[in-house]
Protein backbone atom coordinates (compact mmCIF):
# COMPACT_ATOMS: atom_id res chain seq x y z
CA UNK A 1 0.00 0.00 0.00
CA UNK A 2 1.30 3.41 -0.96
CA UNK A 3 0.54 5.45 2.16
CA UNK A 4 0.93 8.75 0.34
CA UNK A 5 -1.92 7.95 -2.06
CA UNK A 6 -3.76 5.24 -0.07
CA UNK A 7 -3.65 2.86 -3.04
CA UNK A 8 -2.78 -0.81 -3.29
CA UNK A 9 0.48 -1.23 -5.22
CA UNK A 10 0.50 -5.04 -5.48
CA UNK A 11 -1.64 -8.06 -4.64
CA UNK A 12 0.16 -11.36 -4.05
CA UNK A 13 -1.79 -14.64 -4.09
CA UNK A 14 -0.34 -16.83 -1.32
CA UNK A 15 -2.71 -19.78 -1.08
CA UNK A 16 -5.45 -20.86 1.29
CA UNK A 17 -6.32 -19.12 4.53
CA UNK A 18 -3.23 -17.05 5.36
CA UNK A 19 -3.04 -16.38 9.07
CA UNK A 20 -2.02 -13.48 11.26
CA UNK A 21 -0.02 -13.49 13.56
CA UNK A 22 1.44 -16.03 11.19
CA UNK A 23 3.52 -13.47 9.33
CA UNK A 24 7.28 -13.00 9.83
CA UNK A 25 9.54 -10.34 8.30
CA UNK A 26 13.14 -11.30 8.98
CA UNK A 27 14.36 -8.35 6.91
CA UNK A 28 13.13 -6.18 4.03
CA UNK A 29 13.77 -8.86 1.39
CA UNK A 30 11.25 -11.54 2.41
CA UNK A 31 7.92 -12.17 4.09
CA UNK A 32 6.83 -15.56 5.49
CA UNK A 33 3.08 -16.28 5.63
CA UNK A 34 1.56 -19.25 7.52
CA UNK A 35 -1.25 -21.41 6.14
CA UNK A 36 -2.53 -23.45 9.11
CA UNK A 37 -5.14 -25.28 7.00
CA UNK A 38 -2.50 -27.05 4.88
CA UNK A 39 0.55 -26.88 7.19
CA UNK A 40 2.66 -24.75 4.88
CA UNK A 41 4.47 -21.41 4.76
CA UNK A 42 4.65 -19.17 1.69
CA UNK A 43 7.93 -17.32 1.20
CA UNK A 44 7.46 -14.00 -0.61
CA UNK A 45 10.35 -12.11 -2.19
CA UNK A 46 9.60 -8.42 -1.68
CA UNK A 47 11.72 -7.22 -4.63
CA UNK A 48 9.42 -9.02 -7.08
CA UNK A 49 6.27 -9.38 -4.94
CA UNK A 50 6.17 -13.08 -5.78
CA UNK A 51 5.98 -16.36 -3.89
CA UNK A 52 9.38 -18.01 -4.31
CA UNK A 53 8.79 -21.10 -2.17
CA UNK A 54 6.16 -23.04 -0.26
CA UNK A 55 7.58 -24.92 2.72
CA UNK A 56 5.78 -27.76 4.54
CA UNK A 57 5.98 -27.39 8.33
CA UNK A 58 4.53 -29.07 11.41
CA UNK A 59 0.79 -29.32 11.72
CA UNK A 60 -1.21 -26.78 13.69
CA UNK A 61 1.19 -23.87 13.34
CA UNK A 62 -0.07 -20.62 14.76
CA UNK A 63 2.79 -18.14 15.11
CA UNK A 64 5.85 -17.08 13.11
CA UNK A 65 8.85 -15.24 14.50
CA UNK A 66 12.10 -14.16 12.82
CA UNK A 67 15.41 -14.49 14.64
CA UNK A 68 16.99 -11.16 15.66
CA UNK A 69 19.70 -11.49 13.01
CA UNK A 70 17.22 -12.55 10.28
CA UNK A 71 18.97 -15.88 9.69
CA UNK A 72 15.94 -18.05 10.50
CA UNK A 73 12.17 -18.04 10.88
CA UNK A 74 10.66 -20.06 13.73
CA UNK A 75 7.17 -21.52 13.30
CA UNK A 76 5.39 -22.48 16.54
CA UNK A 77 2.64 -25.10 16.51
CA UNK A 78 -0.14 -26.18 18.85
CA UNK A 79 1.41 -29.67 18.94
CA UNK A 80 4.35 -28.33 20.94
CA UNK A 81 6.91 -28.28 18.13
CA UNK A 82 8.91 -25.52 16.48
CA UNK A 83 9.81 -25.72 12.80
CA UNK A 84 12.88 -23.73 11.73
CA UNK A 85 13.26 -22.32 8.23
CA UNK A 86 16.85 -21.21 7.62
CA UNK A 87 17.58 -18.19 5.44
CA UNK A 88 20.38 -17.86 2.91
Chimera marker file (.cmm) of the C-alpha trace (Angstrom):
<marker_set name="trace">
<marker id="1" x="0.000" y="0.000" z="0.000" r="1" g="1" b="0" radius="0.5"/>
<marker id="2" x="1.298" y="3.412" z="-0.956" r="1" g="1" b="0" radius="0.5"/>
<marker id="3" x="0.538" y="5.445" z="2.159" r="1" g="1" b="0" radius="0.5"/>
<marker id="4" x="0.928" y="8.752" z="0.336" r="1" g="1" b="0" radius="0.5"/>
<marker id="5" x="-1.922" y="7.945" z="-2.055" r="1" g="1" b="0" radius="0.5"/>
<marker id="6" x="-3.762" y="5.238" z="-0.070" r="1" g="1" b="0" radius="0.5"/>
<marker id="7" x="-3.652" y="2.865" z="-3.036" r="1" g="1" b="0" radius="0.5"/>
<marker id="8" x="-2.781" y="-0.813" z="-3.290" r="1" g="1" b="0" radius="0.5"/>
<marker id="9" x="0.482" y="-1.226" z="-5.223" r="1" g="1" b="0" radius="0.5"/>
<marker id="10" x="0.497" y="-5.041" z="-5.478" r="1" g="1" b="0" radius="0.5"/>
<marker id="11" x="-1.638" y="-8.059" z="-4.643" r="1" g="1" b="0" radius="0.5"/>
<marker id="12" x="0.159" y="-11.357" z="-4.048" r="1" g="1" b="0" radius="0.5"/>
<marker id="13" x="-1.788" y="-14.642" z="-4.092" r="1" g="1" b="0" radius="0.5"/>
<marker id="14" x="-0.338" y="-16.826" z="-1.325" r="1" g="1" b="0" radius="0.5"/>
<marker id="15" x="-2.710" y="-19.778" z="-1.078" r="1" g="1" b="0" radius="0.5"/>
<marker id="16" x="-5.447" y="-20.862" z="1.289" r="1" g="1" b="0" radius="0.5"/>
<marker id="17" x="-6.318" y="-19.121" z="4.534" r="1" g="1" b="0" radius="0.5"/>
<marker id="18" x="-3.226" y="-17.052" z="5.359" r="1" g="1" b="0" radius="0.5"/>
<marker id="19" x="-3.036" y="-16.384" z="9.071" r="1" g="1" b="0" radius="0.5"/>
<marker id="20" x="-2.019" y="-13.483" z="11.263" r="1" g="1" b="0" radius="0.5"/>
<marker id="21" x="-0.016" y="-13.485" z="13.561" r="1" g="1" b="0" radius="0.5"/>
<marker id="22" x="1.442" y="-16.032" z="11.188" r="1" g="1" b="0" radius="0.5"/>
<marker id="23" x="3.525" y="-13.472" z="9.327" r="1" g="1" b="0" radius="0.5"/>
<marker id="24" x="7.275" y="-12.996" z="9.826" r="1" g="1" b="0" radius="0.5"/>
<marker id="25" x="9.536" y="-10.344" z="8.298" r="1" g="1" b="0" radius="0.5"/>
<marker id="26" x="13.141" y="-11.298" z="8.982" r="1" g="1" b="0" radius="0.5"/>
<marker id="27" x="14.360" y="-8.347" z="6.907" r="1" g="1" b="0" radius="0.5"/>
<marker id="28" x="13.127" y="-6.182" z="4.032" r="1" g="1" b="0" radius="0.5"/>
<marker id="29" x="13.774" y="-8.864" z="1.390" r="1" g="1" b="0" radius="0.5"/>
<marker id="30" x="11.253" y="-11.542" z="2.406" r="1" g="1" b="0" radius="0.5"/>
<marker id="31" x="7.916" y="-12.166" z="4.087" r="1" g="1" b="0" radius="0.5"/>
<marker id="32" x="6.825" y="-15.556" z="5.494" r="1" g="1" b="0" radius="0.5"/>
<marker id="33" x="3.077" y="-16.277" z="5.635" r="1" g="1" b="0" radius="0.5"/>
<marker id="34" x="1.559" y="-19.251" z="7.515" r="1" g="1" b="0" radius="0.5"/>
<marker id="35" x="-1.249" y="-21.408" z="6.142" r="1" g="1" b="0" radius="0.5"/>
<marker id="36" x="-2.532" y="-23.455" z="9.109" r="1" g="1" b="0" radius="0.5"/>
<marker id="37" x="-5.135" y="-25.276" z="7.001" r="1" g="1" b="0" radius="0.5"/>
<marker id="38" x="-2.504" y="-27.045" z="4.878" r="1" g="1" b="0" radius="0.5"/>
<marker id="39" x="0.547" y="-26.880" z="7.190" r="1" g="1" b="0" radius="0.5"/>
<marker id="40" x="2.657" y="-24.745" z="4.882" r="1" g="1" b="0" radius="0.5"/>
<marker id="41" x="4.471" y="-21.414" z="4.762" r="1" g="1" b="0" radius="0.5"/>
<marker id="42" x="4.650" y="-19.172" z="1.693" r="1" g="1" b="0" radius="0.5"/>
<marker id="43" x="7.930" y="-17.319" z="1.198" r="1" g="1" b="0" radius="0.5"/>
<marker id="44" x="7.461" y="-13.999" z="-0.608" r="1" g="1" b="0" radius="0.5"/>
<marker id="45" x="10.345" y="-12.109" z="-2.191" r="1" g="1" b="0" radius="0.5"/>
<marker id="46" x="9.597" y="-8.423" z="-1.681" r="1" g="1" b="0" radius="0.5"/>
<marker id="47" x="11.719" y="-7.224" z="-4.632" r="1" g="1" b="0" radius="0.5"/>
<marker id="48" x="9.420" y="-9.021" z="-7.082" r="1" g="1" b="0" radius="0.5"/>
<marker id="49" x="6.274" y="-9.382" z="-4.936" r="1" g="1" b="0" radius="0.5"/>
<marker id="50" x="6.170" y="-13.080" z="-5.779" r="1" g="1" b="0" radius="0.5"/>
<marker id="51" x="5.981" y="-16.355" z="-3.886" r="1" g="1" b="0" radius="0.5"/>
<marker id="52" x="9.381" y="-18.007" z="-4.311" r="1" g="1" b="0" radius="0.5"/>
<marker id="53" x="8.792" y="-21.102" z="-2.171" r="1" g="1" b="0" radius="0.5"/>
<marker id="54" x="6.164" y="-23.037" z="-0.264" r="1" g="1" b="0" radius="0.5"/>
<marker id="55" x="7.581" y="-24.924" z="2.718" r="1" g="1" b="0" radius="0.5"/>
<marker id="56" x="5.780" y="-27.756" z="4.545" r="1" g="1" b="0" radius="0.5"/>
<marker id="57" x="5.984" y="-27.387" z="8.328" r="1" g="1" b="0" radius="0.5"/>
<marker id="58" x="4.528" y="-29.066" z="11.414" r="1" g="1" b="0" radius="0.5"/>
<marker id="59" x="0.785" y="-29.317" z="11.724" r="1" g="1" b="0" radius="0.5"/>
<marker id="60" x="-1.206" y="-26.783" z="13.686" r="1" g="1" b="0" radius="0.5"/>
<marker id="61" x="1.189" y="-23.873" z="13.344" r="1" g="1" b="0" radius="0.5"/>
<marker id="62" x="-0.066" y="-20.621" z="14.765" r="1" g="1" b="0" radius="0.5"/>
<marker id="63" x="2.785" y="-18.140" z="15.109" r="1" g="1" b="0" radius="0.5"/>
<marker id="64" x="5.855" y="-17.084" z="13.108" r="1" g="1" b="0" radius="0.5"/>
<marker id="65" x="8.853" y="-15.241" z="14.498" r="1" g="1" b="0" radius="0.5"/>
<marker id="66" x="12.096" y="-14.160" z="12.820" r="1" g="1" b="0" radius="0.5"/>
<marker id="67" x="15.408" y="-14.491" z="14.639" r="1" g="1" b="0" radius="0.5"/>
<marker id="68" x="16.988" y="-11.162" z="15.660" r="1" g="1" b="0" radius="0.5"/>
<marker id="69" x="19.698" y="-11.487" z="13.010" r="1" g="1" b="0" radius="0.5"/>
<marker id="70" x="17.220" y="-12.554" z="10.284" r="1" g="1" b="0" radius="0.5"/>
<marker id="71" x="18.969" y="-15.882" z="9.686" r="1" g="1" b="0" radius="0.5"/>
<marker id="72" x="15.939" y="-18.053" z="10.498" r="1" g="1" b="0" radius="0.5"/>
<marker id="73" x="12.170" y="-18.036" z="10.883" r="1" g="1" b="0" radius="0.5"/>
<marker id="74" x="10.663" y="-20.062" z="13.726" r="1" g="1" b="0" radius="0.5"/>
<marker id="75" x="7.174" y="-21.521" z="13.302" r="1" g="1" b="0" radius="0.5"/>
<marker id="76" x="5.392" y="-22.478" z="16.538" r="1" g="1" b="0" radius="0.5"/>
<marker id="77" x="2.641" y="-25.105" z="16.511" r="1" g="1" b="0" radius="0.5"/>
<marker id="78" x="-0.143" y="-26.184" z="18.854" r="1" g="1" b="0" radius="0.5"/>
<marker id="79" x="1.408" y="-29.668" z="18.938" r="1" g="1" b="0" radius="0.5"/>
<marker id="80" x="4.346" y="-28.328" z="20.945" r="1" g="1" b="0" radius="0.5"/>
<marker id="81" x="6.905" y="-28.283" z="18.126" r="1" g="1" b="0" radius="0.5"/>
<marker id="82" x="8.915" y="-25.519" z="16.478" r="1" g="1" b="0" radius="0.5"/>
<marker id="83" x="9.814" y="-25.723" z="12.797" r="1" g="1" b="0" radius="0.5"/>
<marker id="84" x="12.883" y="-23.726" z="11.733" r="1" g="1" b="0" radius="0.5"/>
<marker id="85" x="13.264" y="-22.324" z="8.226" r="1" g="1" b="0" radius="0.5"/>
<marker id="86" x="16.851" y="-21.210" z="7.618" r="1" g="1" b="0" radius="0.5"/>
<marker id="87" x="17.577" y="-18.193" z="5.442" r="1" g="1" b="0" radius="0.5"/>
<marker id="88" x="20.385" y="-17.861" z="2.911" r="1" g="1" b="0" radius="0.5"/>
<link id1="1" id2="2" r="1" g="1" b="0" radius="0.2"/>
<link id1="2" id2="3" r="1" g="1" b="0" radius="0.2"/>
<link id1="3" id2="4" r="1" g="1" b="0" radius="0.2"/>
<link id1="4" id2="5" r="1" g="1" b="0" radius="0.2"/>
<link id1="5" id2="6" r="1" g="1" b="0" radius="0.2"/>
<link id1="6" id2="7" r="1" g="1" b="0" radius="0.2"/>
<link id1="7" id2="8" r="1" g="1" b="0" radius="0.2"/>
<link id1="8" id2="9" r="1" g="1" b="0" radius="0.2"/>
<link id1="9" id2="10" r="1" g="1" b="0" radius="0.2"/>
<link id1="10" id2="11" r="1" g="1" b="0" radius="0.2"/>
<link id1="11" id2="12" r="1" g="1" b="0" radius="0.2"/>
<link id1="12" id2="13" r="1" g="1" b="0" radius="0.2"/>
<link id1="13" id2="14" r="1" g="1" b="0" radius="0.2"/>
<link id1="14" id2="15" r="1" g="1" b="0" radius="0.2"/>
<link id1="15" id2="16" r="1" g="1" b="0" radius="0.2"/>
<link id1="16" id2="17" r="1" g="1" b="0" radius="0.2"/>
<link id1="17" id2="18" r="1" g="1" b="0" radius="0.2"/>
<link id1="18" id2="19" r="1" g="1" b="0" radius="0.2"/>
<link id1="19" id2="20" r="1" g="1" b="0" radius="0.2"/>
<link id1="20" id2="21" r="1" g="1" b="0" radius="0.2"/>
<link id1="21" id2="22" r="1" g="1" b="0" radius="0.2"/>
<link id1="22" id2="23" r="1" g="1" b="0" radius="0.2"/>
<link id1="23" id2="24" r="1" g="1" b="0" radius="0.2"/>
<link id1="24" id2="25" r="1" g="1" b="0" radius="0.2"/>
<link id1="25" id2="26" r="1" g="1" b="0" radius="0.2"/>
<link id1="26" id2="27" r="1" g="1" b="0" radius="0.2"/>
<link id1="27" id2="28" r="1" g="1" b="0" radius="0.2"/>
<link id1="28" id2="29" r="1" g="1" b="0" radius="0.2"/>
<link id1="29" id2="30" r="1" g="1" b="0" radius="0.2"/>
<link id1="30" id2="31" r="1" g="1" b="0" radius="0.2"/>
<link id1="31" id2="32" r="1" g="1" b="0" radius="0.2"/>
<link id1="32" id2="33" r="1" g="1" b="0" radius="0.2"/>
<link id1="33" id2="34" r="1" g="1" b="0" radius="0.2"/>
<link id1="34" id2="35" r="1" g="1" b="0" radius="0.2"/>
<link id1="35" id2="36" r="1" g="1" b="0" radius="0.2"/>
<link id1="36" id2="37" r="1" g="1" b="0" radius="0.2"/>
<link id1="37" id2="38" r="1" g="1" b="0" radius="0.2"/>
<link id1="38" id2="39" r="1" g="1" b="0" radius="0.2"/>
<link id1="39" id2="40" r="1" g="1" b="0" radius="0.2"/>
<link id1="40" id2="41" r="1" g="1" b="0" radius="0.2"/>
<link id1="41" id2="42" r="1" g="1" b="0" radius="0.2"/>
<link id1="42" id2="43" r="1" g="1" b="0" radius="0.2"/>
<link id1="43" id2="44" r="1" g="1" b="0" radius="0.2"/>
<link id1="44" id2="45" r="1" g="1" b="0" radius="0.2"/>
<link id1="45" id2="46" r="1" g="1" b="0" radius="0.2"/>
<link id1="46" id2="47" r="1" g="1" b="0" radius="0.2"/>
<link id1="47" id2="48" r="1" g="1" b="0" radius="0.2"/>
<link id1="48" id2="49" r="1" g="1" b="0" radius="0.2"/>
<link id1="49" id2="50" r="1" g="1" b="0" radius="0.2"/>
<link id1="50" id2="51" r="1" g="1" b="0" radius="0.2"/>
<link id1="51" id2="52" r="1" g="1" b="0" radius="0.2"/>
<link id1="52" id2="53" r="1" g="1" b="0" radius="0.2"/>
<link id1="53" id2="54" r="1" g="1" b="0" radius="0.2"/>
<link id1="54" id2="55" r="1" g="1" b="0" radius="0.2"/>
<link id1="55" id2="56" r="1" g="1" b="0" radius="0.2"/>
<link id1="56" id2="57" r="1" g="1" b="0" radius="0.2"/>
<link id1="57" id2="58" r="1" g="1" b="0" radius="0.2"/>
<link id1="58" id2="59" r="1" g="1" b="0" radius="0.2"/>
<link id1="59" id2="60" r="1" g="1" b="0" radius="0.2"/>
<link id1="60" id2="61" r="1" g="1" b="0" radius="0.2"/>
<link id1="61" id2="62" r="1" g="1" b="0" radius="0.2"/>
<link id1="62" id2="63" r="1" g="1" b="0" radius="0.2"/>
<link id1="63" id2="64" r="1" g="1" b="0" radius="0.2"/>
<link id1="64" id2="65" r="1" g="1" b="0" radius="0.2"/>
<link id1="65" id2="66" r="1" g="1" b="0" radius="0.2"/>
<link id1="66" id2="67" r="1" g="1" b="0" radius="0.2"/>
<link id1="67" id2="68" r="1" g="1" b="0" radius="0.2"/>
<link id1="68" id2="69" r="1" g="1" b="0" radius="0.2"/>
<link id1="69" id2="70" r="1" g="1" b="0" radius="0.2"/>
<link id1="70" id2="71" r="1" g="1" b="0" radius="0.2"/>
<link id1="71" id2="72" r="1" g="1" b="0" radius="0.2"/>
<link id1="72" id2="73" r="1" g="1" b="0" radius="0.2"/>
<link id1="73" id2="74" r="1" g="1" b="0" radius="0.2"/>
<link id1="74" id2="75" r="1" g="1" b="0" radius="0.2"/>
<link id1="75" id2="76" r="1" g="1" b="0" radius="0.2"/>
<link id1="76" id2="77" r="1" g="1" b="0" radius="0.2"/>
<link id1="77" id2="78" r="1" g="1" b="0" radius="0.2"/>
<link id1="78" id2="79" r="1" g="1" b="0" radius="0.2"/>
<link id1="79" id2="80" r="1" g="1" b="0" radius="0.2"/>
<link id1="80" id2="81" r="1" g="1" b="0" radius="0.2"/>
<link id1="81" id2="82" r="1" g="1" b="0" radius="0.2"/>
<link id1="82" id2="83" r="1" g="1" b="0" radius="0.2"/>
<link id1="83" id2="84" r="1" g="1" b="0" radius="0.2"/>
<link id1="84" id2="85" r="1" g="1" b="0" radius="0.2"/>
<link id1="85" id2="86" r="1" g="1" b="0" radius="0.2"/>
<link id1="86" id2="87" r="1" g="1" b="0" radius="0.2"/>
<link id1="87" id2="88" r="1" g="1" b="0" radius="0.2"/>
</marker_set>
